[in-house]
């Protein structure tokens, strides 16, 4: 009998959805733990036709919690991947483990030498919380029935702080921090019927005594919600907020945070309920079992303990966090709403409070910025980074400015109990980076401070990374970068892919030994902002160069600036001649505005060398702030026309360009920029002992951004010789980038 294909497809879909529903409702029939002390401990296996172990490579506690839930067990306690002989396993991709589907749904057959040991609680669990150590408490009152577990909520009236301490310890978490009815949702019957009477020393909640009386119901909003602190600590330091970072997942071990920088350390300091991150150090020791957390997971917002995997390593982490002050909700580690710890003596519970603007001044701010390892304060304002209610620090600080910490300062005798809305202190400190040994504050060897000042080893930096540093130094546009070689020494290294993230440089440094340091030259008088390249943007002039601690940048009004002025600026910034000059081309800006008309003759070295008018202006019409585009300093020399010859670029001086490009994409972009079309043929000309600029591989060239990709050859070695430079012949027509790469 023939069957309608559409009807057959419908029946298959219904059968499939029914099968999936059956799997979800009966997931315990397809998932099990074997070889452990209880049904909730052992090697994880799933059944897809046959029972096999699950490959456990890179599983963390977060994934283990999903398996414990599908096993109808309690909270995840420990995870360990075991090495054995190669055997058939089921492999489950980590990125689908937490999506709510049964583990069997995405398993594939594989051969592996890694299996997975899990330990889940078989008596208590926390549900619907923000972490594995928080949630609505449930107790299993039917442990003896292997085939059907029975979980019940607990009524707030039957549960106290000592009971909470036992539960938190049983789940491998830290001490309880919050205990409240319906904190993580309420639930109906059944409810645990007796009052727990723990003394606090018990290993498990069900080891505690309980009352003789029973209850059959619980008032709405009274189901116990519990938050335990995370099981992380710092050991061996001068305070609870300094030392080697350790975590407890069944046992305490050090953390190996490969590539952790200060930004990751800040996450750990926050979860430790300490203040701002001050320093991080990677220590080497003998190879031993550690917990590893990859730095790209740290910023996920999940508790650190949920992201660790077990490995052997010789690297551990030493952190130093402030134990007295912190800045919250700011865009960097050196900015935020100020909070003070007024309960340092209580190791188990810290108490943080905001500070009222009326009780805090510039000298107080200088002490806080220095205490946090930041530069001088640049902004102090109420509610700059959000406001907050009570409690508020009750006394006025009276710092003299020389103190090491804010709590070393004298304070007033009078007290206040409240603070007006919008008055919680918001503070911005400058970043602790500097240029030393140069002719001005905007030139020299780049150094950063994390505990101590060190040079920055940016071995793969080009001019566009230098531009980020110049901006964070509150200098002008980047003019030059040079990589210097010296003896091997401790430096701070910042990888190029982090530099342009928009975050402060020091938050991404790691400690290494290197012989390479970076010398930068930034303009100290003019800069171009918000443009698509280093040679374009809204023009700003520094009218306060004499003040080393605070620079003052201002826009220029279009009516006070002409083509000759533009030529001087472009030359001062190491760019080619101006190609576009227009008000608000790269955004407009309000006051302040440069008050006089520039009267350059065109030969001056810098804009501030030019004469200016005697008359002044106090404002500029909207849409009239100078936007300037200079051409990139690129040329072809020695050819039959300006569209043929040896490719040269200028970064302080003109040099031929060496590129490791293996396609025509980069050379075609140079032709397009020279207005010579995009069809190109390339020849490599031998040119030993000629100083060159290296055009960095994988640095995307475009019509606008060429010089940003230039590097000095000393990044490779002092004796680097390119062997060949590029000779281009551009078509002179706007083409599609076709051509040939020759030798």
VEXGUMAR-894569 format. One line per field, with one value per residue (C-alpha): residue number from 1; residue in three letters; x, y, z. Coordinates in steps of 0.5 Angstrom, whole numbers. Layout:
<nodes>
k: NUM;...
r: ALA;...
xx: X;...
yy: Y;...
zz: Z;...
</nodes>
This chain:
<nodes>
k: 1;2;3;4;5;6;7;8;9;10;11;12;13;14;15;16;17;18;19;20;21;22;23;24;25;26;27;28;29;30;31;32;33;34;35;36;37;38;39;40;41;42;43;44;45;46;47;48;49;50;51;52;53;54;55;56;57;58;59;60;61;62;63;64;65;66;67;68;69;70;71;72;73;74;75;76;77;78;79;80;81;82;83;84;85;86;87;88;89;90;91;92;93;94;95;96;97;98;99;100;101;102;103;104;105;106;107;108;109;110;111;112;113;114;115;116;117;118;119;120;121;122;123;124;125;126;127;128;129;130;131;132;133;134;135;136;137;138;139;140;141;142;143;144;145;146;147;148;149;150;151;152;153;154;155;156;157;158;159;160;161;162;163;164;165;166;167;168;169;170;171;172;173;174;175;176;177;178;179;180;181;182;183;184;185;186;187;188;189;190;191;192;193;194;195;196;197;198;199;200;201;202;203;204;205;206;207;208;209;210;211;212;213;214;215;216;217;218;219;220;221;222;223;224;225;226;227;228;229;230;231;232;233;234;235;236;237;238;239;240;241;242;243;244;245;246;247;248;249;250;251;252;253;254;255;256;257;258;259;260;261;262;263;264;265;266;267;268;269;270;271;272;273;274;275;276;277;278;279;280;281;282;283;284;285;286;287;288;289;290;291;292;293;294;295;296;297;298;299;300;301;302;303;304;305;306;307;308;309;310;311;312;313;314;315;316;317;318;319;320;321;322;323;324;325;326;327;328;329;330;331;332;333;334;335;336;337;338;339;340;341;342;343;344;345;346;347;348;349;350;351;352;353;354;355;356;357;358;359;360;361;362;363;364;365;366;367;368;369;370;371;372;373;374;375;376;377;378;379;380;381;382;383;384;385;386;387;388;389;390;391;392;393;394;395;396;397;398;399;400;401;402;403;404;405;406;407;408;409;410;411;412;413;414;415;416;417;418;419;420;421;422;423;424;425;426;427;428;429;430;431;432;433;434;435;436;437;438;439;440;441;442;443;444;445;446;447;448;449;450;451;452;453;454;455;456;457;458;459;460;461;462;463;464;465;466;467;468;469;470;471;472;473;474;475;476;477;478;479;480;481;482;483;484;485;486;487;488;489;490;491;492;493;494;495;496;497;498;499;500;501;502;503;504;505;506;507;508;509;510;511;512;513;514;515;516;517;518;519;520;521;522;523;524;525;526;527;528;529;530;531;532;533;534;535;536;537;538;539;540;541;542;543;544;545;546;547;548;549;550;551;552;553;554;555;556;557;558;559;560;561;562;563;564;565;566;567;568;569;570;571;572;573;574;575;576;577;578;579;580;581;582;583;584;585;586;587;588;589;590;591;592;593;594;595;596;597;598;599;600;601;602;603;604;605;606;607;608;609;610;611;612;613;614;615;616;617;618;619;620;621;622;623;624;625;626;627;628;629;630;631;632;633;634;635;636;637;638;639;640;641;642;643;644;645;646;647;648;649;650;651;652;653;654;655;656;657;658;659;660;661;662;663;664;665;666;667;668;669;670;671;672;673;674;675;676;677;678;679;680;681;682;683;684;685;686;687;688;689;690;691;692;693;694;695;696;697;698;699;700;701;702;703;704;705;706;707;708;709;710;711;712;713;714;715;716;717;718;719;720;721;722;723;724;725;726;727;728;729;730;731;732;733;734;735;736;737;738;739;740;741;742;743
r: UNK;UNK;UNK;UNK;UNK;UNK;UNK;UNK;UNK;UNK;UNK;UNK;UNK;UNK;UNK;UNK;UNK;UNK;UNK;UNK;UNK;UNK;UNK;UNK;UNK;UNK;UNK;UNK;UNK;UNK;UNK;UNK;UNK;UNK;UNK;UNK;UNK;UNK;UNK;UNK;UNK;UNK;UNK;UNK;UNK;UNK;UNK;UNK;UNK;UNK;UNK;UNK;UNK;UNK;UNK;UNK;UNK;UNK;UNK;UNK;UNK;UNK;UNK;UNK;UNK;UNK;UNK;UNK;UNK;UNK;UNK;UNK;UNK;UNK;UNK;UNK;UNK;UNK;UNK;UNK;UNK;UNK;UNK;UNK;UNK;UNK;UNK;UNK;UNK;UNK;UNK;UNK;UNK;UNK;UNK;UNK;UNK;UNK;UNK;UNK;UNK;UNK;UNK;UNK;UNK;UNK;UNK;UNK;UNK;UNK;UNK;UNK;UNK;UNK;UNK;UNK;UNK;UNK;UNK;UNK;UNK;UNK;UNK;UNK;UNK;UNK;UNK;UNK;UNK;UNK;UNK;UNK;UNK;UNK;UNK;UNK;UNK;UNK;UNK;UNK;UNK;UNK;UNK;UNK;UNK;UNK;UNK;UNK;UNK;UNK;UNK;UNK;UNK;UNK;UNK;UNK;UNK;UNK;UNK;UNK;UNK;UNK;UNK;UNK;UNK;UNK;UNK;UNK;UNK;UNK;UNK;UNK;UNK;UNK;UNK;UNK;UNK;UNK;UNK;UNK;UNK;UNK;UNK;UNK;UNK;UNK;UNK;UNK;UNK;UNK;UNK;UNK;UNK;UNK;UNK;UNK;UNK;UNK;UNK;UNK;UNK;UNK;UNK;UNK;UNK;UNK;UNK;UNK;UNK;UNK;UNK;UNK;UNK;UNK;UNK;UNK;UNK;UNK;UNK;UNK;UNK;UNK;UNK;UNK;UNK;UNK;UNK;UNK;UNK;UNK;UNK;UNK;UNK;UNK;UNK;UNK;UNK;UNK;UNK;UNK;UNK;UNK;UNK;UNK;UNK;UNK;UNK;UNK;UNK;UNK;UNK;UNK;UNK;UNK;UNK;UNK;UNK;UNK;UNK;UNK;UNK;UNK;UNK;UNK;UNK;UNK;UNK;UNK;UNK;UNK;UNK;UNK;UNK;UNK;UNK;UNK;UNK;UNK;UNK;UNK;UNK;UNK;UNK;UNK;UNK;UNK;UNK;UNK;UNK;UNK;UNK;UNK;UNK;UNK;UNK;UNK;UNK;UNK;UNK;UNK;UNK;UNK;UNK;UNK;UNK;UNK;UNK;UNK;UNK;UNK;UNK;UNK;UNK;UNK;UNK;UNK;UNK;UNK;UNK;UNK;UNK;UNK;UNK;UNK;UNK;UNK;UNK;UNK;UNK;UNK;UNK;UNK;UNK;UNK;UNK;UNK;UNK;UNK;UNK;UNK;UNK;UNK;UNK;UNK;UNK;UNK;UNK;UNK;UNK;UNK;UNK;UNK;UNK;UNK;UNK;UNK;UNK;UNK;UNK;UNK;UNK;UNK;UNK;UNK;UNK;UNK;UNK;UNK;UNK;UNK;UNK;UNK;UNK;UNK;UNK;UNK;UNK;UNK;UNK;UNK;UNK;UNK;UNK;UNK;UNK;UNK;UNK;UNK;UNK;UNK;UNK;UNK;UNK;UNK;UNK;UNK;UNK;UNK;UNK;UNK;UNK;UNK;UNK;UNK;UNK;UNK;UNK;UNK;UNK;UNK;UNK;UNK;UNK;UNK;UNK;UNK;UNK;UNK;UNK;UNK;UNK;UNK;UNK;UNK;UNK;UNK;UNK;UNK;UNK;UNK;UNK;UNK;UNK;UNK;UNK;UNK;UNK;UNK;UNK;UNK;UNK;UNK;UNK;UNK;UNK;UNK;UNK;UNK;UNK;UNK;UNK;UNK;UNK;UNK;UNK;UNK;UNK;UNK;UNK;UNK;UNK;UNK;UNK;UNK;UNK;UNK;UNK;UNK;UNK;UNK;UNK;UNK;UNK;UNK;UNK;UNK;UNK;UNK;UNK;UNK;UNK;UNK;UNK;UNK;UNK;UNK;UNK;UNK;UNK;UNK;UNK;UNK;UNK;UNK;UNK;UNK;UNK;UNK;UNK;UNK;UNK;UNK;UNK;UNK;UNK;UNK;UNK;UNK;UNK;UNK;UNK;UNK;UNK;UNK;UNK;UNK;UNK;UNK;UNK;UNK;UNK;UNK;UNK;UNK;UNK;UNK;UNK;UNK;UNK;UNK;UNK;UNK;UNK;UNK;UNK;UNK;UNK;UNK;UNK;UNK;UNK;UNK;UNK;UNK;UNK;UNK;UNK;UNK;UNK;UNK;UNK;UNK;UNK;UNK;UNK;UNK;UNK;UNK;UNK;UNK;UNK;UNK;UNK;UNK;UNK;UNK;UNK;UNK;UNK;UNK;UNK;UNK;UNK;UNK;UNK;UNK;UNK;UNK;UNK;UNK;UNK;UNK;UNK;UNK;UNK;UNK;UNK;UNK;UNK;UNK;UNK;UNK;UNK;UNK;UNK;UNK;UNK;UNK;UNK;UNK;UNK;UNK;UNK;UNK;UNK;UNK;UNK;UNK;UNK;UNK;UNK;UNK;UNK;UNK;UNK;UNK;UNK;UNK;UNK;UNK;UNK;UNK;UNK;UNK;UNK;UNK;UNK;UNK;UNK;UNK;UNK;UNK;UNK;UNK;UNK;UNK;UNK;UNK;UNK;UNK;UNK;UNK;UNK;UNK;UNK;UNK;UNK;UNK;UNK;UNK;UNK;UNK;UNK;UNK;UNK;UNK;UNK;UNK;UNK;UNK;UNK;UNK;UNK;UNK;UNK;UNK;UNK;UNK;UNK;UNK;UNK;UNK;UNK;UNK;UNK;UNK;UNK;UNK;UNK;UNK;UNK;UNK;UNK;UNK;UNK;UNK;UNK;UNK;UNK;UNK;UNK;UNK;UNK;UNK;UNK;UNK;UNK;UNK;UNK;UNK;UNK;UNK;UNK;UNK;UNK;UNK;UNK;UNK;UNK;UNK;UNK;UNK;UNK;UNK;UNK;UNK;UNK;UNK;UNK;UNK;UNK;UNK;UNK;UNK;UNK;UNK;UNK;UNK;UNK;UNK;UNK;UNK;UNK;UNK;UNK;UNK;UNK;UNK;UNK;UNK;UNK;UNK;UNK
xx: 0;3;3;2;10;7;3;9;14;9;8;16;16;11;15;21;18;15;22;25;20;21;28;28;23;27;34;36;35;40;45;49;55;58;63;62;60;53;48;51;58;63;64;59;56;51;47;46;44;50;53;59;64;63;70;71;77;76;69;69;64;59;58;58;52;48;50;48;41;39;41;36;42;44;49;55;61;67;70;76;78;81;87;86;87;84;77;70;67;61;64;59;61;62;58;52;52;48;43;38;38;39;46;45;42;49;53;58;62;69;76;79;84;80;74;70;69;63;61;54;51;45;42;42;41;41;36;35;41;46;52;53;53;46;39;33;35;32;33;32;28;28;35;34;29;34;29;26;28;24;26;23;24;25;21;25;22;25;32;38;45;48;44;46;53;53;49;55;60;57;56;64;62;65;61;53;53;45;39;32;26;24;30;31;23;18;15;9;8;12;16;21;16;21;26;33;37;45;50;55;60;56;59;52;45;42;47;43;38;31;25;20;14;12;9;5;5;9;7;8;15;18;22;29;34;41;47;54;60;65;70;76;82;89;94;101;100;100;92;86;87;94;97;97;90;87;80;76;73;73;80;84;89;93;90;94;92;96;96;92;93;90;83;83;86;80;75;78;79;71;69;74;70;76;78;81;86;93;98;99;105;106;110;114;115;115;110;103;96;93;86;87;82;83;83;78;73;74;70;64;61;60;64;71;70;65;70;76;79;84;91;99;103;109;105;101;98;100;95;95;88;86;83;80;78;75;72;66;62;67;70;77;80;82;75;69;64;69;67;71;71;69;70;77;77;72;75;68;64;67;62;63;60;60;63;59;62;61;66;72;76;82;87;83;82;90;91;86;89;96;93;90;97;94;96;93;86;83;75;72;64;58;54;59;59;52;49;48;43;45;50;55;61;59;66;69;76;82;88;94;96;102;98;99;92;85;84;91;88;85;77;72;69;62;58;53;48;45;48;43;42;47;53;56;63;65;73;77;84;89;93;99;103;109;114;121;128;125;125;118;113;110;117;121;121;114;113;107;106;103;106;113;115;117;118;113;116;111;115;110;107;106;104;97;98;103;97;93;98;99;92;92;98;93;98;97;98;103;109;114;115;122;124;130;134;138;140;134;130;123;118;111;108;102;99;97;90;89;91;86;80;79;81;87;94;96;90;92;100;103;110;116;123;125;131;126;123;118;120;115;114;107;106;105;101;96;92;87;81;75;78;79;86;92;92;85;80;78;83;85;90;94;94;97;103;107;102;105;100;94;93;88;86;81;78;79;74;74;74;81;84;86;89;96;95;93;99;103;99;99;107;108;104;108;103;102;99;92;86;80;79;72;68;65;68;69;64;63;65;62;67;72;75;81;81;85;86;92;96;101;106;106;114;113;115;109;102;104;110;105;103;96;91;90;83;80;73;69;65;64;58;55;58;65;70;76;76;82;84;92;94;98;106;106;110;113;120;125;119;117;111;108;104;111;117;120;114;117;113;115;115;120;124;123;124;123;117;118;112;111;105;103;97;96;91;96;100;93;91;97;96;89;91;96;90;93;87;88;91;98;104;109;117;121;128;134;136;141;143;138;134;127;120;116;109;106;103;95;95;89;91;85;84;85;90;97;102;99;101;109;114;121;125;129;122;125;133;138;141;135;136;130;133;128;124;117;117;110;107;100;95;92;85;80;80;78;85;87;95;101;106;113;120
yy: 0;7;12;20;22;28;24;20;26;28;21;21;28;26;20;24;29;24;20;27;28;21;22;29;26;19;22;18;12;14;17;14;14;8;5;10;10;12;13;20;19;15;15;18;14;15;10;11;4;2;4;8;13;20;24;28;33;40;39;44;44;48;42;37;41;39;32;32;35;30;25;27;28;34;40;38;37;35;33;29;27;20;18;11;6;8;6;8;14;18;26;31;38;43;49;45;42;47;49;44;38;31;30;24;29;31;26;23;16;17;14;17;16;21;19;23;22;26;27;30;31;26;29;37;42;49;51;57;61;65;60;53;56;59;58;55;49;42;36;29;25;19;17;9;9;8;9;15;21;25;33;38;45;47;52;58;58;51;53;58;60;54;50;54;53;46;46;51;46;40;43;45;52;58;60;63;70;71;67;69;66;66;69;65;63;60;53;49;43;38;42;38;37;38;43;42;43;43;45;47;42;36;34;34;37;30;28;34;33;35;37;32;36;36;41;40;47;53;60;63;67;62;57;58;61;61;64;61;65;62;57;61;64;68;64;66;73;79;80;76;80;78;71;65;64;57;54;48;43;37;39;46;47;53;56;57;63;62;69;72;80;85;85;78;79;84;79;74;80;82;75;75;81;85;91;93;89;92;87;80;75;69;64;58;52;44;41;39;39;45;48;52;58;60;68;68;65;70;75;71;73;66;64;62;56;54;55;51;44;40;40;39;45;49;56;59;66;71;77;83;86;92;90;97;101;100;103;100;100;105;103;102;99;106;109;108;109;109;104;103;97;99;92;89;86;81;76;72;78;85;91;96;103;109;116;122;128;133;129;128;133;133;131;125;123;123;119;114;114;113;107;103;104;109;116;123;124;127;127;128;128;126;120;120;112;111;113;108;108;107;105;111;113;117;122;127;125;130;127;132;128;124;118;111;109;113;110;113;120;124;124;129;128;130;124;124;118;120;123;127;123;124;125;118;120;118;118;118;117;117;111;109;109;114;116;117;119;123;130;132;128;125;122;116;109;107;104;102;101;94;94;97;101;97;98;95;90;91;86;86;93;98;105;104;101;107;111;108;109;116;117;114;119;125;126;128;124;118;120;115;108;104;98;98;92;91;86;81;84;84;88;88;85;87;83;87;84;87;94;96;93;100;98;101;98;96;92;87;86;80;79;77;77;80;84;89;95;100;108;112;119;123;130;134;140;137;131;128;125;120;119;113;113;116;122;124;127;133;137;139;143;143;150;148;144;147;144;137;134;136;137;142;140;144;144;149;153;153;160;161;155;155;151;153;152;145;144;145;140;135;136;136;129;126;125;127;134;135;132;135;141;141;143;137;132;128;130;137;139;144;149;150;152;155;163;166;165;161;165;160;162;154;153;152;146;146;149;153;156;160;167;168;174;179;178;173;169;165;161;157;156;149;144;149;145;143;136;135;129;129;124;118;118;113;114;110;112;111;109;112;115;116;110;106;104;102;103;107;110;115;114;120;118;115;108;102;97;90;86;78;79;72;75;82;84;89;91;93;97;101;103;105;109;113;114;109;104;97;93;91;87;86;85;84;87;85;91;88;93;98;101;99;99;92;92;88;81;80;88;89;95;100;106;110;106;104;107;104;98;100;96;97;91;91;87;81;82;88;84;83;84;84;81;85;91;92;95;96;98;100;100;107;105;103;95;89;88;83;82;78;77;76;75
zz: 0;-2;3;2;3;7;12;13;14;19;23;23;26;31;33;34;38;43;43;45;50;53;53;57;62;63;63;69;65;60;65;71;75;76;81;86;94;92;86;86;85;80;73;68;63;58;54;46;44;49;56;55;59;57;55;60;57;59;63;69;75;71;66;72;75;69;69;77;75;70;75;80;85;89;87;84;89;85;78;76;69;69;64;62;56;50;50;46;49;48;47;48;46;52;49;49;55;59;54;58;53;55;55;50;45;42;44;38;38;39;42;48;54;58;63;68;75;78;85;87;93;94;100;99;93;91;85;81;84;81;82;84;92;92;91;94;99;97;102;99;104;100;99;100;94;88;83;85;89;93;94;98;100;107;111;114;121;121;119;122;121;124;119;114;116;115;108;105;108;105;98;98;99;103;109;109;107;106;109;107;105;98;96;90;89;93;92;94;98;100;105;110;116;122;125;124;130;128;132;126;126;123;116;113;114;115;120;125;130;128;133;135;132;125;120;114;111;110;109;102;101;107;103;105;100;101;99;101;99;94;96;94;98;98;103;105;105;110;110;108;101;99;97;93;90;92;90;93;89;93;96;96;90;88;81;75;71;65;61;67;68;73;69;71;78;79;78;84;88;88;89;95;98;98;95;88;85;86;83;80;80;76;81;78;83;82;77;82;81;80;78;72;69;62;62;57;61;67;65;63;70;73;79;78;81;76;70;73;70;74;71;73;72;75;75;81;82;87;88;92;93;97;104;105;99;92;86;83;77;73;66;69;75;77;76;80;86;92;98;104;109;116;118;117;123;122;117;116;114;111;111;105;105;100;102;102;97;103;107;101;98;93;98;100;93;92;97;95;88;90;95;89;85;80;78;80;81;74;76;83;83;86;83;77;77;80;87;93;99;106;110;108;112;118;118;114;112;113;109;108;102;104;107;105;106;106;113;116;115;121;121;124;131;128;125;119;118;111;105;100;93;88;93;93;91;84;83;76;77;71;69;72;65;63;58;61;58;53;51;54;58;51;49;52;54;55;63;67;74;77;84;81;75;69;62;57;52;46;41;36;37;31;30;32;38;40;38;44;49;47;48;55;57;55;49;42;36;35;31;32;35;36;39;43;45;52;57;59;65;68;63;63;56;53;47;41;40;47;46;42;46;49;56;60;58;65;66;60;62;64;67;63;62;55;52;48;50;47;45;43;41;41;40;46;42;37;36;31;34;32;25;21;21;25;20;20;25;29;31;38;41;48;51;57;56;62;67;67;71;67;60;57;50;46;39;34;30;22;22;25;21;13;8;10;18;15;12;18;22;17;17;24;25;20;15;8;5;7;3;6;11;13;20;24;19;25;30;33;40;45;49;50;43;42;42;37;29;27;22;19;13;12;13;21;24;29;29;36;32;28;29;32;32;37;37;41;41;46;42;36;31;31;26;25;29;25;22;18;13;11;6;8;8;2;-5;-11;-13;-18;-23;-30;-26;-19;-20;-21;-17;-10;-5;1;7;12;20;22;16;9;8;3;5;7;7;8;4;0;-4;-7;-2;1;-5;-8;-3;-3;-11;-9;-4;-9;-13;-18;-19;-15;-21;-19;-21;-16;-16;-10;-11;-7;-2;3;9;7;13;12;15;16;14;19;17;18;19;15;10;7;4;10;15;12;17;23;21;20;25;26;24;31;33;29;31;31;25;21;13;9;3;-1;-2;-6;-13;-15;-22;-21;-27;-26;-27;-22;-22;-18;-15;-20;-22;-21;-15;-18;-16
</nodes>
